[in-house]
Amino acid sequence: MRRIIILALIIPFLSIGIALAVSPGKSIEFKESPLGTVTFNGDTHNKAAASCKECHNDGSFPKMKQGTVKITMSDIVAGKYCGVCHNGVKAFEAKANCERCHIKKLM
């Protein structure tokens, strides 16, 4: 019984870290692109979206964990993933503004 109570207290705290992974004031970097590192800024995206579910749903990013979805520019241009918003209507068009997301770091 004691273990159940301890787990009941610990599990909510563990899930808070997942739910707030890219909260305002935080960001994550995607370094796999040869065009340069893409930084996902929590401040910018939390202001633009009505809720996390706007992007994190079965059609886009079902899991709130980096690396669970393979994002390609062809998908974005086709209106998937980031391209749902970055289409030139809701947010700047990704296809015509590469340098706004892909930043090459100087060595």
Order of alpha helices (4+ residues) and beta strands (2+ residues): alpha-beta-beta-alpha-alpha-alpha-beta
